[in-house]
Each structure stands twice: as C-alpha cells, then as structure tokens.
C-alpha cells in the first residue's frame, strides 16, 4: 500500500469547491484511495461526505493511501491537487 501526506493549501480548507475538484482527481485515478486527518480514521477519498467530515483546514496535514498498480503515481498527482490553492 502506497502512502503520502499532503498539506491542504486551499484558503478555505477542504470544503465544497476544493473537495469536488479533489474528488474528480481521485476518480480519474481509477484506484481506491483513502484520506485521513492527523490522528483520524481513513475514509474514502471519493466521497464528498467523507471529505467534508474531515474538517481539514488550510495548513492541515492529511494522509492519502492507495493500493494497486500505479498507486505511487496516483498519490503524487493527488498530493499535487491538495497542495494547490484551489480557491485562487
């Protein structure tokens, strides 16, 4: 299982618009991906309810995990999405 951490760059955190952009990126990868806030339980990264319930704010660190062929590359792409200010 591949694992990466990312720091949320969006000024409003991982809410509404940034979350929907991230979910689209997750679905493009074609792999099951989980996301967890520091100290939290992993949740499906393709679920808007999961992302909103994380309560991840600007500057928070989250952990992404994926399994399968291409998991490392998929996580690199997803980290890049989270570490971009999607509100700009």
ChimeraX commands (.cxc) that place a marker at each C-alpha (Angstrom):
marker #1 position 0.00,0.00,0.00 radius 0.5
marker #1 position 1.33,3.41,-1.00 radius 0.5
marker #1 position 1.04,6.33,1.40 radius 0.5
marker #1 position 1.69,10.07,1.12 radius 0.5
marker #1 position 1.00,13.11,3.26 radius 0.5
marker #1 position -0.19,16.45,1.94 radius 0.5
marker #1 position -0.71,19.88,3.43 radius 0.5
marker #1 position -4.03,21.50,2.49 radius 0.5
marker #1 position -3.24,24.66,0.50 radius 0.5
marker #1 position -6.75,25.97,-0.23 radius 0.5
marker #1 position -7.54,29.03,1.86 radius 0.5
marker #1 position -10.95,27.68,2.89 radius 0.5
marker #1 position -9.62,24.20,3.54 radius 0.5
marker #1 position -11.07,21.08,2.01 radius 0.5
marker #1 position -14.64,22.32,1.61 radius 0.5
marker #1 position -17.19,22.46,-1.24 radius 0.5
marker #1 position -15.32,23.57,-4.38 radius 0.5
marker #1 position -11.82,22.25,-3.42 radius 0.5
marker #1 position -13.38,18.97,-2.27 radius 0.5
marker #1 position -15.25,18.47,-5.54 radius 0.5
marker #1 position -12.10,19.18,-7.57 radius 0.5
marker #1 position -10.17,16.69,-5.45 radius 0.5
marker #1 position -12.89,14.03,-5.81 radius 0.5
marker #1 position -12.76,14.39,-9.61 radius 0.5
marker #1 position -8.99,13.84,-9.46 radius 0.5
marker #1 position -9.44,10.77,-7.23 radius 0.5
marker #1 position -11.97,9.24,-9.63 radius 0.5
marker #1 position -9.61,9.83,-12.59 radius 0.5
marker #1 position -7.00,7.63,-10.91 radius 0.5
marker #1 position -9.22,4.53,-11.02 radius 0.5
marker #1 position -7.91,3.23,-7.69 radius 0.5
marker #1 position -9.45,3.07,-4.23 radius 0.5
marker #1 position -7.95,5.95,-2.24 radius 0.5
marker #1 position -8.45,6.80,1.41 radius 0.5
marker #1 position -7.82,10.07,3.21 radius 0.5
marker #1 position -7.32,10.66,6.92 radius 0.5
marker #1 position -6.78,13.74,9.06 radius 0.5
marker #1 position -3.97,13.57,11.60 radius 0.5
marker #1 position -4.99,11.01,14.21 radius 0.5
marker #1 position -8.21,10.20,12.35 radius 0.5
marker #1 position -9.60,7.10,10.69 radius 0.5
marker #1 position -9.13,6.64,6.93 radius 0.5
marker #1 position -12.21,7.40,4.84 radius 0.5
marker #1 position -12.97,7.01,1.13 radius 0.5
marker #1 position -11.40,9.96,-0.68 radius 0.5
marker #1 position -14.05,9.79,-3.41 radius 0.5
marker #1 position -16.88,10.69,-1.02 radius 0.5
marker #1 position -17.91,14.33,-0.55 radius 0.5
marker #1 position -19.34,13.48,2.87 radius 0.5
marker #1 position -16.05,11.94,3.95 radius 0.5
marker #1 position -14.07,14.96,2.82 radius 0.5
marker #1 position -16.37,17.46,4.46 radius 0.5
marker #1 position -16.45,15.49,7.71 radius 0.5
marker #1 position -12.63,15.62,7.90 radius 0.5
marker #1 position -12.87,19.30,8.72 radius 0.5
marker #1 position -9.46,19.81,7.08 radius 0.5
marker #1 position -8.47,23.48,7.14 radius 0.5
marker #1 position -5.75,25.44,5.39 radius 0.5
marker #1 position -2.38,24.16,6.59 radius 0.5
marker #1 position -3.69,20.86,7.98 radius 0.5
marker #1 position -1.87,17.64,7.08 radius 0.5
marker #1 position -3.79,14.67,5.68 radius 0.5
marker #1 position -2.63,11.17,4.79 radius 0.5
marker #1 position -3.58,9.53,1.50 radius 0.5
marker #1 position -3.34,5.79,0.89 radius 0.5
marker #1 position -3.92,3.78,-2.27 radius 0.5
marker #1 position -3.42,0.21,-3.35 radius 0.5
marker #1 position -2.91,-1.28,-6.79 radius 0.5
marker #1 position -0.92,-0.75,-9.96 radius 0.5
marker #1 position 0.08,2.87,-10.29 radius 0.5
marker #1 position -0.71,3.75,-6.67 radius 0.5
marker #1 position 2.52,5.73,-6.18 radius 0.5
marker #1 position 1.94,7.85,-9.29 radius 0.5
marker #1 position -1.74,8.34,-8.42 radius 0.5
marker #1 position -0.89,9.61,-4.96 radius 0.5
marker #1 position 1.71,12.01,-6.35 radius 0.5
marker #1 position -0.98,13.56,-8.57 radius 0.5
marker #1 position -3.47,13.77,-5.69 radius 0.5
marker #1 position -0.92,15.36,-3.36 radius 0.5
marker #1 position -0.27,17.99,-6.04 radius 0.5
marker #1 position -4.01,18.77,-6.16 radius 0.5
marker #1 position -4.27,19.16,-2.38 radius 0.5
marker #1 position -1.13,21.28,-2.20 radius 0.5
marker #1 position -2.52,23.75,-4.77 radius 0.5
marker #1 position -4.69,26.67,-3.67 radius 0.5
marker #1 position -7.89,25.63,-5.44 radius 0.5
marker #1 position -9.59,28.86,-4.35 radius 0.5
marker #1 position -7.30,31.07,-6.42 radius 0.5
marker link #1:1,2 radius 0.2
marker link #1:2,3 radius 0.2
marker link #1:3,4 radius 0.2
marker link #1:4,5 radius 0.2
marker link #1:5,6 radius 0.2
marker link #1:6,7 radius 0.2
marker link #1:7,8 radius 0.2
marker link #1:8,9 radius 0.2
marker link #1:9,10 radius 0.2
marker link #1:10,11 radius 0.2
marker link #1:11,12 radius 0.2
marker link #1:12,13 radius 0.2
marker link #1:13,14 radius 0.2
marker link #1:14,15 radius 0.2
marker link #1:15,16 radius 0.2
marker link #1:16,17 radius 0.2
marker link #1:17,18 radius 0.2
marker link #1:18,19 radius 0.2
marker link #1:19,20 radius 0.2
marker link #1:20,21 radius 0.2
marker link #1:21,22 radius 0.2
marker link #1:22,23 radius 0.2
marker link #1:23,24 radius 0.2
marker link #1:24,25 radius 0.2
marker link #1:25,26 radius 0.2
marker link #1:26,27 radius 0.2
marker link #1:27,28 radius 0.2
marker link #1:28,29 radius 0.2
marker link #1:29,30 radius 0.2
marker link #1:30,31 radius 0.2
marker link #1:31,32 radius 0.2
marker link #1:32,33 radius 0.2
marker link #1:33,34 radius 0.2
marker link #1:34,35 radius 0.2
marker link #1:35,36 radius 0.2
marker link #1:36,37 radius 0.2
marker link #1:37,38 radius 0.2
marker link #1:38,39 radius 0.2
marker link #1:39,40 radius 0.2
marker link #1:40,41 radius 0.2
marker link #1:41,42 radius 0.2
marker link #1:42,43 radius 0.2
marker link #1:43,44 radius 0.2
marker link #1:44,45 radius 0.2
marker link #1:45,46 radius 0.2
marker link #1:46,47 radius 0.2
marker link #1:47,48 radius 0.2
marker link #1:48,49 radius 0.2
marker link #1:49,50 radius 0.2
marker link #1:50,51 radius 0.2
marker link #1:51,52 radius 0.2
marker link #1:52,53 radius 0.2
marker link #1:53,54 radius 0.2
marker link #1:54,55 radius 0.2
marker link #1:55,56 radius 0.2
marker link #1:56,57 radius 0.2
marker link #1:57,58 radius 0.2
marker link #1:58,59 radius 0.2
marker link #1:59,60 radius 0.2
marker link #1:60,61 radius 0.2
marker link #1:61,62 radius 0.2
marker link #1:62,63 radius 0.2
marker link #1:63,64 radius 0.2
marker link #1:64,65 radius 0.2
marker link #1:65,66 radius 0.2
marker link #1:66,67 radius 0.2
marker link #1:67,68 radius 0.2
marker link #1:68,69 radius 0.2
marker link #1:69,70 radius 0.2
marker link #1:70,71 radius 0.2
marker link #1:71,72 radius 0.2
marker link #1:72,73 radius 0.2
marker link #1:73,74 radius 0.2
marker link #1:74,75 radius 0.2
marker link #1:75,76 radius 0.2
marker link #1:76,77 radius 0.2
marker link #1:77,78 radius 0.2
marker link #1:78,79 radius 0.2
marker link #1:79,80 radius 0.2
marker link #1:80,81 radius 0.2
marker link #1:81,82 radius 0.2
marker link #1:82,83 radius 0.2
marker link #1:83,84 radius 0.2
marker link #1:84,85 radius 0.2
marker link #1:85,86 radius 0.2
marker link #1:86,87 radius 0.2
marker link #1:87,88 radius 0.2
view
